[in-house]
Amino acid sequence: MHVVVVGGGFGGIKAALELSRRNVGKITLISDEPHFLHHATLYSTATGKSYAESVIPLATIFARHPSVQVIQDRAVSLDEHRRLLICKKGQYKYDKLVLSLGSVTTFFGIPGMSQRAFGIKTLNDVKEFQNHIHDEVIEKKLDKEYFVIGAGPTGVELAASLNEYLKSLIHTYRIKGARSRVVLVEAAPRILPSLSKTASTKIHKQLQKQGVRVVVNHKVESLKDDGIIIEGKKHPTTTAVWTSGMANNPFFEKNKDIFQLTPTGYVHANDHLEALPNVYVIGDSNSVKHSGMAWPAFKQATHVAKQISRLAQGKHQRRFHSHSVPCGIPVGETWGYVEWHGVYLAGRTGFLARRYMELYGYSQLVSLRKAIPVWRAHYILEVDP
Ligand SMILES: Cc1cc2nc3c(=O)[nH]c(=O)nc-3n(C[C@H](O)[C@H](O)[C@H](O)COP(=O)(O)OP(=O)(O)OC[C@H]3O[C@@H](n4cnc5c(N)ncnc54)[C@H](O)[C@@H]3O)c2cc1C
């Protein structure tokens, strides 16, 4: 059997690894980037920590999996009748196809946002943001407000980390009189609207205690070269980071005559996570409950690999059951919050629990021996700006 897996992220890699372990035949992993991006630590890499905790080459992950061939290419369309995946550079015949293409950033049409805001979704985003901070340090311009837009988990993590990073830069480079301030802006009435009220309240207080200014119930209206407009008022700044707004990978919208999409653009998949005969869609791209986080992508990938293996043995497929997963949010370098089924840990224990969740995540992709140095890279500072 030839299984083609598309996407070198959480879902795609896990699916290819599980298929390889089950000896289902030939596996081809196609991804448009040569590396895996560990999104959960990008906030930290963007604020001065090592790239090693966020970027792992695909060659390293698949070094001991000779049945997996890794190809760098970009999927463009699909001929489901001929079981042919059409990519930019080549075409690939498959018996089973697994698509785990992830999501992309959307700016909800806010004027100036896509052109001027920084982001931390891709490696390029992170590099651009770091270069910007580097320039600010050189020009000793750290005396101003830095806006983080969107108080979901990523916005909260970044705001706290950026606050600590700016303080450390001001101290290290002895920038006299600099009083930078991070402002976290959220349109909803509370931060972390998808988490419990306890999470919002505790994390809000902690952010304020650390010196982050939190503004809720305020909509950002536009972003200009010299300022951000919030509810009609202009605030001078040259740094706004957009962490809000996710949309499905545009591959599915471009192929909407083949796939059945929800009104928000996510792919309908059946109980076996199949969107079409022999085509599975997993991870952020499907409309399955709890999708949109890394662990559900792992679970869906493992399930699909098991079912493909069962089919190869002449057995029938089993249904996928979705479960909620813990959510962990670091707020600075020593404080964290982890919540699952109404039970939470906050403070130092919350931070440690979140750190162990990261180690668990790495160990799903590489052996524990390789995962530990990647995990510990969190304590390595990148080259000074
Ligand atoms: C900044 C940030 C922080 C996050 N923090 C957390 C967290 O703390 N905890 C958590 O559980 N989740 C977190 N998430 C969400 C989590 O990263 C996603 O849910 C997870 O990545 C989904 O896995 P996936 O396989 O669907 O997509 P991804 O991991 O994004 O993988 C998609 C892959 O497909 C490739 N690709 C895309 N289009 C094509 C194409 N046309 N052809 C070929 N290859 C293509 C991409 O390059 C990428 O390698 C975070 C997300 C972001 C952006």
Ligand as a Chemical Component Dictionary entry (heavy atoms), coordinates in Angstrom:
data_LIG
# 
_chem_comp.id                   LIG 
_chem_comp.type                 NON-POLYMER 
_chem_comp.pdbx_formal_charge   0 
_chem_comp.three_letter_code    LIG 
# 
loop_
_chem_comp_atom.comp_id 
_chem_comp_atom.atom_id 
_chem_comp_atom.alt_atom_id 
_chem_comp_atom.type_symbol 
_chem_comp_atom.charge 
_chem_comp_atom.model_Cartn_x 
_chem_comp_atom.model_Cartn_y 
_chem_comp_atom.model_Cartn_z 
_chem_comp_atom.pdbx_ordinal 
LIG C1  C1  C 0 1.441  30.524 17.687 1  
LIG C2  C2  C 0 0.688  29.256 17.983 2  
LIG C3  C3  C 0 0.744  28.702 19.259 3  
LIG C4  C4  C 0 0.055  27.519 19.539 4  
LIG N1  N1  N 0 0.136  26.990 20.793 5  
LIG C5  C5  C 0 -0.475 25.812 21.074 6  
LIG C6  C6  C 0 -0.370 25.208 22.355 7  
LIG O1  O1  O 0 0.264  25.759 23.245 8  
LIG N2  N2  N 0 -0.992 24.019 22.562 9  
LIG C7  C7  C 0 -1.721 23.387 21.574 10 
LIG O2  O2  O 0 -2.251 22.291 21.808 11 
LIG N3  N3  N 0 -1.856 23.948 20.356 12 
LIG C8  C8  C 0 -1.252 25.124 20.078 13 
LIG N4  N4  N 0 -1.383 25.697 18.829 14 
LIG C9  C9  C 0 -2.227 25.014 17.836 15 
LIG C10 C10 C 0 -1.468 23.846 17.186 16 
LIG O3  O3  O 0 -0.197 24.277 16.765 17 
LIG C11 C11 C 0 -2.263 23.313 16.003 18 
LIG O4  O4  O 0 -3.507 22.887 16.474 19 
LIG C12 C12 C 0 -1.526 22.166 15.314 20 
LIG O5  O5  O 0 -0.366 22.667 14.692 21 
LIG C13 C13 C 0 -2.418 21.485 14.278 22 
LIG O6  O6  O 0 -1.687 20.500 13.621 23 
LIG P1  P1  P 0 -1.853 20.313 12.045 24 
LIG O7  O7  O 0 -1.083 19.104 11.680 25 
LIG O8  O8  O 0 -3.299 20.391 11.686 26 
LIG O9  O9  O 0 -1.199 21.620 11.415 27 
LIG P2  P2  P 0 0.323  22.143 11.477 28 
LIG O10 O10 O 0 1.030  21.629 12.663 29 
LIG O11 O11 O 0 0.232  23.611 11.296 30 
LIG O12 O12 O 0 0.982  21.500 10.180 31 
LIG C14 C14 C 0 0.608  21.863 8.883  32 
LIG C15 C15 C 0 1.777  21.505 7.970  33 
LIG O13 O13 O 0 1.341  21.503 6.623  34 
LIG C16 C16 C 0 2.283  22.207 5.827  35 
LIG N5  N5  N 0 1.502  22.694 4.671  36 
LIG C17 C17 C 0 0.544  23.647 4.676  37 
LIG N6  N6  N 0 0.006  23.758 3.447  38 
LIG C18 C18 C 0 0.629  22.853 2.670  39 
LIG C19 C19 C 0 0.495  22.487 1.300  40 
LIG N7  N7  N 0 -0.411 23.050 0.492  41 
LIG N8  N8  N 0 1.310  21.507 0.821  42 
LIG C20 C20 C 0 2.227  20.915 1.629  43 
LIG N9  N9  N 0 2.388  21.218 2.913  44 
LIG C21 C21 C 0 1.590  22.175 3.429  45 
LIG C22 C22 C 0 2.812  23.278 6.757  46 
LIG O14 O14 O 0 4.060  23.790 6.342  47 
LIG C23 C23 C 0 2.926  22.485 8.050  48 
LIG O15 O15 O 0 4.141  21.776 8.076  49 
LIG C24 C24 C 0 -0.716 26.879 18.523 50 
LIG C25 C25 C 0 -0.771 27.439 17.248 51 
LIG C26 C26 C 0 -0.076 28.608 16.974 52 
LIG C27 C27 C 0 -0.134 29.209 15.588 53 
# 
loop_
_chem_comp_bond.comp_id 
_chem_comp_bond.atom_id_1 
_chem_comp_bond.atom_id_2 
_chem_comp_bond.value_order 
_chem_comp_bond.pdbx_ordinal 
LIG C1  C2  SING 1  
LIG C2  C3  SING 2  
LIG C2  C26 DOUB 3  
LIG C3  C4  DOUB 4  
LIG C4  N1  SING 5  
LIG C4  C24 SING 6  
LIG N1  C5  DOUB 7  
LIG C5  C6  SING 8  
LIG C5  C8  SING 9  
LIG C6  O1  DOUB 10 
LIG C6  N2  SING 11 
LIG N2  C7  SING 12 
LIG C7  O2  DOUB 13 
LIG C7  N3  SING 14 
LIG N3  C8  DOUB 15 
LIG C8  N4  SING 16 
LIG N4  C9  SING 17 
LIG N4  C24 SING 18 
LIG C9  C10 SING 19 
LIG C10 O3  SING 20 
LIG C10 C11 SING 21 
LIG C11 O4  SING 22 
LIG C11 C12 SING 23 
LIG C12 O5  SING 24 
LIG C12 C13 SING 25 
LIG C13 O6  SING 26 
LIG O6  P1  SING 27 
LIG P1  O7  DOUB 28 
LIG P1  O8  SING 29 
LIG P1  O9  SING 30 
LIG O9  P2  SING 31 
LIG P2  O10 DOUB 32 
LIG P2  O11 SING 33 
LIG P2  O12 SING 34 
LIG O12 C14 SING 35 
LIG C14 C15 SING 36 
LIG C15 O13 SING 37 
LIG C15 C23 SING 38 
LIG O13 C16 SING 39 
LIG C16 N5  SING 40 
LIG C16 C22 SING 41 
LIG N5  C17 SING 42 
LIG N5  C21 SING 43 
LIG C17 N6  DOUB 44 
LIG N6  C18 SING 45 
LIG C18 C19 SING 46 
LIG C18 C21 DOUB 47 
LIG C19 N7  SING 48 
LIG C19 N8  DOUB 49 
LIG N8  C20 SING 50 
LIG C20 N9  DOUB 51 
LIG N9  C21 SING 52 
LIG C22 O14 SING 53 
LIG C22 C23 SING 54 
LIG C23 O15 SING 55 
LIG C24 C25 DOUB 56 
LIG C25 C26 SING 57 
LIG C26 C27 SING 58 
# 
